[in-house]
C-alpha cells in the first residue's frame, strides 16, 4: 500500500478508536486554524509574477493524499478554486496529462504522475464526467538536455537529439528499446483505468505536424522525423495497446494537424485540432474544421481538442462547424491572477458558452455507466 495512504488509514482507525470526529468538514475546520509562516499567503502571487517575468507558466497542484480538505480551509485555497463560481457550470470533460509517467520523467524524480489515474477514476466514477488524456512524451533519457534545454523540456524537438526514424528503422536500437519500454510502461498505467472500466479519450502524439500554414515546423520530437515515422509510431502504439494489452477503454483521438499525416480510419476514432486564435476571437475556426474533415472520406467526429479563445456555439452551428467538444487550455486562457480571465474570452462569452443550449456541461450529462441509453427519451427530457 502507498505510504501516504497507509498513514491516512492509520489516522482514520486511531480517530475511530478514540471516538474523535474525522470528517471532511472537520479537516476543513482544522485548516482554518492553521497559522502560516510569514510570506506563505503571498507566495503564490510572487511565484506567479516571477514566472511571467521569465516567460514561464507556473502551475500549482495538490499532490499529497488527505491534504486537500485542510488546504481548502486555509487562506491559500483561492489558488485552487474552479471557474464554476462565475458561470454556475462545470465543464463535462476533464483534461489530464500523463507526461510525468514517462520513464524519462520518473528517472528525473518527477512527482505527481501517480495521481493522474486516481483523478481520472474519481472524475468518472464520482462526478460522472468524461476523461481526456494527452501525453507530452519525453524523449529517451540519453537524448535529453540538448541545446541548453532542461530535461523537462525534452518533448520539444529543439531540446532533444532523438531521431524517431532511426529508432524505428533499427539504426538506433537503444532508442527503439526506450520507446518500447515507455509504451509498455504507459500500457500498464492505462490498464489500471481499463480494469476499473474508466473510458478514456486517448490523445497521444498531438500536434505532430506543427502548424499546417507553416509546413516543416514540427515542435515535438514525434513529428520532427516526418510523417512516415509518425504514422509508424502511431500504428505501433495502437497495435500494442489494443492487440497486445487489450486496452478496449481507449477512444483514439488523432490531431496531428495535417491530413497527410492521417494514420488510417482503422486506427482513429475521433479527429481533432488544437486551435489558438487571437485574443477574444470567438469565430468558429471553420478553416481548421474543414482541414481536419478533409483527412478522410469516412464520417468521423471532429473535436477542438485544445483551444485558447473559445468559439461562439451559435456561430459555429450556423457555419456548419460542428466541433463535438472544446477543451480550453490552462493558465491565462482560463485563470489569471487567481480569478477567471477575460484576456482570451470575454466574461459575456464565458457565460453565454457555458449556459448555451448547444453546450453540455457536467450537470447535463446522462449517466455514462448506463448504456445503451434511450436516446429519444433523453433528448425529450433535455429539450
N, C-alpha and C positions, 0 to 999 in steps of 0.2 A: 504494500500500500504506500502511496505517496506520503512523505514525511509530514508535510503541512496538513494533509487530510487526516493523518493519524493523530496529529496534535489537536485538530478541531474535534475529532471523535472523542478524544480523551476529555476535552473541556466539557462536552455535552454530557458524558457519563458522570463526570465529577459534579457538575451542576445538578443533575438529577439526584445523585446520592445525597447532596447537601440541601436538596429542596430549594435551590436557587433558581430564579427566573432566567431563562436563556432563550428569548425570542428575538426576532428581527428588531422589534421595537425597543427591546432592552439594549441591544447593541447600538442602535442609533442614538439612544439616550446617553450611553456611555461616551459616544463621540462628542456630544455637546459639552461634556465636562473636560475634554482634553485641553490642556494648556500647551500651546505651541511655542517652540523656541522662537526668539526674535528673528524676523525675516522670513519665516515659513509662509505666512499668508501672502506675502508679495513675491514669493519665489517664482511662481508660475509666470506672473507678469514680466518679471525681469528676464527670465529664461526665454520666454517667447520673443521679447524685444531684441535680445541678443541674437536669437536665431534669424529674425527678419533682417538684422544688420548684416549677417553672414550669408544671406540668401538660402537659409535652411529652414524647412518647415518642421517645427518641433511638435511632437505628439505626446500625449500623456496617457498612460494606461495603468489600470489597477491589475496587478498580476499575482497578488497574494490571496490565497483562499481565505475566506472568512472576514476580510478587512473591509469589504465594500460597504456593509451596513454601518460600520463605525465611521468610515470616511464620509458617508452621506450625512452623518450628524454633525460633522465638524466644519469649520469655516471654509475649507478648500473644496467643498462639494460642488461649488458652482462650475468648476472646470469640467465636470462630467455630466452636466445636465443635457437632456435631449432637446431637440427642436420642437417637440410636441407642445411645449408651453406657449409657443407663438401661433402655431397653425391649428392646434387642437387635434392633430393627426400624427400617426406614426407610420413611417414607410413600411411597406409589406416585405421588402427584400433587405436582408442583412448581408452586406458585402464584407468578406473577410479575406485575408491574405495568409498563405502558408509559407511565406518566404523564410521565416526563422526555423522552419523544419527541414530546410535543405541541409545536406551533410556538411557543406562548407560553413554554413552559419553555425551549426552545432559545434564544429571544430573550433570556432572562434568564441564559443561561450555565449552565443545569442540566447536570450531568455524570452519567455512569454509564448513561444510557439506551441507548447503543450496545452495552452488554454484555448486555442482555436477550435479543436474538435469539441471541447466542452461547451464553448459559446454556441457552436453550431447546433449541438444537441439541445441545449437549453432553448434556443430561439425556435426551433422546430417543435419540440415536444411540449414546452411550457407556454410559448407565445403564439403557436400556430402560424409561424412565419416561414418565409422562403429563404433558403440559404444559398448564397453565391460565393464560390471560392475562386480566387485567382492565385497565380504563383509567380512572384518575382524571383525567378530561379537563379541562384548564384552559380557562377561557373565553377568548375573543379578547383579545389584548394590551391593547387600549384600554379594556376593561371590567374590568381587574384593579385590585387595591389600593383597593377601596371599603370604606367604613365602618371604616377603620382596619386592614384586613386586609393581610397581606403577599401578594406575588404568588403564593407557593407555597400559599396558601390559596384560590386562585382557582377551585377546583372547587366550593366551598361557595357556596350561594345568598346567604348573608349577606355575602360579600365580593366580589360582582360585581354589576353592574347590567345584565348581559346578559339580554336578553329573547328567548328562543328563538322564541316565537310571532311576534314582529315580524320576526325574521330569516327565518323560513320563509314568511311572508306577503308578503315583498318590501318591507315598510316600512323595514327596516334592511338595505339591500343590502350594506353593508360587513360587517355581521355574518354575513350568509349566505355571502358570499365567503370569510370567515375559516373558517367551518365546512367549506365545500367544500375549502378548501386543507388543512385539518387531516385531512380524510378521505382526500384524495389522498396526503398525506404518510404517513399511517398505512398505507394500502394498500401503499405502497412497502416499508415495514418488514415487513409481513406477507408480502409477496411473496418476500422473502428466505427465509422459512420454507417457503412453498409450493414454491419452486424446489428446495429441498433435501428435500422430501417429509416435512416435520415437521407432523403433525396437531396442531391447537390447539383446546382447549376455550375458545372466544372468548366472554368475558362482559363486554360493554360496557354502558354506561348503567345500571349496577346501582343498586339501592335507590331508584329514581326517585320512587316514591310515598311514600317515608319509611316510617313505622310505620303499618300498617293499623288499629291500635287507636286511633290519633290522626290522623284524616284532615286533609289540608291542611298537613302539616308537612314537605314535601319539602326535604331539606337539600342536595341537589345541584342545580346550575343546569339540568341536563337534565330535571328533574322540576318545577321551580318554575313553569313556564308551563302546567302541567296535562297531562292525559292525551292530548289530541288532538295537541298539539305533540310530545310524547314519542313517540307512536306513529308520527307522520310522520317524525321523525328516525330512529327505529329502521328503518323501512322504506326510507328514503333510504340509510342506511348499508348495509343488506343488499343493496339493488339495485346500489349502486356496487361493493361488494366482490365480490359474487357474479357479477353480469352484466357489469359494465364491466371489472373487473380479473381475473375468473375465479379467485378465491381459493377453490378447492374443498377446501382443507385445513382450513377453519374449521368447527367444530361449534358452532352458535349456542346459547348458554346465556342464557336470559332470567330475570332476577329483579328485576322492577320492584316486587315486594312487594304487588301489588294485582291481583286478577283482572280488574278493569275496565280495566286498562292493558295487557291482552294484545294483541299486535300481529297475531295470526293464526297458525294452525297452519303455514302455508307459510313463515313467517319464523322459526320456532322449532324447534330440535331437542330441547333439554333445558330443563326448567323448574327453578327453584331458589328458595331463600330463605336469607337471611343471619340466623342465629339467635344472639343474645347473651343467654342466660338468666342467672339469678343464679349467683353463685359456687357451684361444686360441685353444680349441678343437672344430674343425669345422666339426666333423663327424656327421652322420645323426641321431645318437641316436636310431638306429633301435631296439635295445633290448627293450627300453621303448615303442616304437610304437607298436611292436608286443605284448607286455604285455597288453597294453590298448585294442588292437584289439581282444584279447582273452576273453574279458569281455562278449561278446555276439556273437552269430552266425549271428545276423542281421547286414546288412551292415550299418555302421554308419560313419559319417565324424569324422576324428580324427585331433585334433589340438595340437600344442605345446603351451599350454595356458600361460605358463611363461617360460622364459629362461634367462640364463646368457650369456655364449658364444653362438654365432649364428652359425647355421649349414650351410654348403655349399649347395645351392639348387641343383646343378648338381649332387653332391654326393648322396644327399637324393633321387633324382629322379632315379638315377641308382640303388640304393638299393631297390627301390620299397617302400620307406618310404615317403608316400605322406601326410606329415603334411599340413593341409589346411591353417594354418596360424601359425605365431610365434609372441610372444609378449614379447619383451625384457624388463626386469625389469629396474628400475631407478637406480640412484646412479652411482657407478663406472662401472656398466655394460654398461652404455651409456655415461655419462658425468662425468668427473673428472677434478678438478681444472679449472672449467668454460669452458671446451672445450671437444670435442669428445674424448673419451678414447679408447686406443688400448690395454688396460690391458687384456680384455677377448676376443676381436675380433680385428684382425689386421685392419689397415686402408685399406689395399688392399681388405680384405674380406668385410668390410663395403661397399666399393664402388661396389664390384662385386655383392653383395647380392641385394643392393637397385636398381641396374641398370640391374639386370638379367631379361631375358625374361620370366623366370619362377616365378617371383615375381611381384605382382600387388601393386603399390603404389597409393597414394591418387589421383594423376592426371590421373590414368589409370582406375579408377572405372567407371562403367556405371552409368547412372542416377538411383539412388536407389529408387526413388519415382515413376518410370515409369515401372511398371510390369503389365502383363507379358512382358518380353523383347524378342526381336527377337535374340535368342542365336546365330544362324548361321550367321546373319548379323554382330553381334558384334564381333564374332571370326574372321570373314573375314576381318573386318576393323582393327583388332588388332593383325595381324599375326606378 
